Amino acid sequence: MCGIFAYSGQKKSAGDLVIRGLKKLEYRGYDSWGIAYSENQKIGLLRKVGKIGEFDLENTALPQSTLAIGHSRWATHGGVTEENAHPHVDAQKMFAIVHNGIIENYKELRDELQRKGYTFKSETDTETIVHLIADYAKENTFVTATKMAIKRLKGRFAILAIKADEQKIIAARRGSPLILGVGENEFFIASDIPAFINHTKKVMYIDDDEMVVVNEKPHFYNIHSGEEIEKRVVEINWEPQSAEKGAFEHFMIKEIMEQKDTIYRAINQKDSEILHLADEIKKAYGTFLIGCGTAGKVCHAASYLFSKVAKRHVNVIVGSEFPSQQDFLKEKSLVIAVSQSGETADTLEAIEVAKTKGSKVLSIINVEGSSMDRMSDYAIHIKAGPEKAVASTKATTSQLAILTMLAYACDNRLTEGKRLLIDTAGEINDMLNPRYEKHIRALAEKIKDFESMYVIGKAVNYPIALEAAIKLQEVSYIHAEGFAGGELKHGPIALISDGTPCIAIVANDETRTDILNNAMEVKSRGGFIIGVSPQNEDVFDQWIKVPDAGNASPIVNIIPIQLLAYHLAVLRQNNPDMPRNLAKSVTVK
Ligand code: F6R
């Protein structure tokens, strides 16, 4: 949530570089943006409401500067206005700040600063930080003043600060992502690696409660003790083009299509490690699967897989609800955190609780080096490559693949599980052809003007129905809801009227008869049934064929619905990569 990008080096086009970097981070927040640079011993500011992607950089002359910081905003405190857009500056325009996260004690700090005569121009929590630095800087150096200000902040944050007359960026973080990219006599700081991967693959991770002063050489400090910390430069192995759209119109369709090979990549893990983690699950006094949004639905689906494949009970709790159930966690419990970004605040909080209780943590994540990766006892990287569309697609199916593999491993059938997933990956490759996409687009044309639609599923495909509804809601903005097929008759069936589209996810297993009966109940009340199933059925008005994937059915069933959501979004003239009100990587609670 909120994208941060900064440059310090010898190039005089820092502003230009920062805007280009922010454009790559726009998926993290896109209601307003801004940059700050040093110009004639003062801070220069450029701030705009709207998407940075729409800014015509080619035809805009930016002032020359070797240092700049920038921010693409997802509003938390204060409306979407130019005054609330970051960076924020002090009255003398000597200091500038960008910030991602929430400063919990900002009211108290703001009151204190107002009593001292500072005036505020925005409604943000961020502005307090810049005045606090300016206040401490009356009697201290920029570095000391920033250290003192940061020490006073409560909450989660990633912050960058600059001073107009110093070639220096100070970065600090607690709970929000921030990574330092190390080039040849130049540095980049960003919320996410893909933003600077075209400049350098060398990174230094900034950990929680750390601050780094970047000038000729970066110096890391612990925020609390002030002690200097030794850091390593790590070389990352992503290719720059994996973070680009290439020939595709949107990242979402590119990422859906990448599922032709992301499942293979996900399951390409060392057997010994998977078996070891399966052992940890078997030994644990309670396993808790935790995730938010789509990742939460993956956890929910996995609970059915563990039950069916491994005859093992696992608990599922969505990240934001975890605090109310944390008392069930014991020292010997295992928390499995599922997350694409590895930065979701609610999931991170659950991990923090688990660690204080002495429970072990296994993270299943996409972003290597993310907070979850670094905080967990064990990590499985799903290796899906950068996922830039806000709506999660390829990460979802890769997470499902990993959890399916773990369920099989818990039943000492890892090889069988892997075989199933390899076969499924092959079937997905065949399925995702242009004819298939055309068929789904034609269906999208047919239903694009409906105001509501429903998705039903049973057993492991019930959470997939819930996930399908999330996909449809977030990019098409059609009111979509997912239900367990058997629940309809207990109330929701009253929502069905003539022609209402209802997707029935029908797996070729013991649930088939029941879910077909539920679909028939909907059809009898006028519903238009779209069946997602390996075979056509009488009750279907429209059939979307999927491979018969046995216990991997959740993986194949969600893919056509991702495609449907994408085409509905495009036909309804929505931007599927940047849906309204949302942002990738939810780093606030
Ligand atoms: C929906 C979506 C979100 C995320 C959720 C958790 O398509 O992407 O619901 O799944 O915000 O994010 P991660 O997986 O990064 O923890």
Boltz pocket constraint, residues with backbone or C-beta under 6 A from the ligand:
constraints:
  - pocket:
      binder: B
      contacts: [[A, 291], [A, 292], [A, 293], [A, 294], [A, 295], [A, 296], [A, 338], [A, 339], [A, 340], [A, 341], [A, 342], [A, 343], [A, 344], [A, 347], [A, 390], [A, 391], [A, 392], [A, 393], [A, 470], [A, 471], [A, 474], [A, 583], [A, 585], [A, 586]]
      max_distance: 6.0
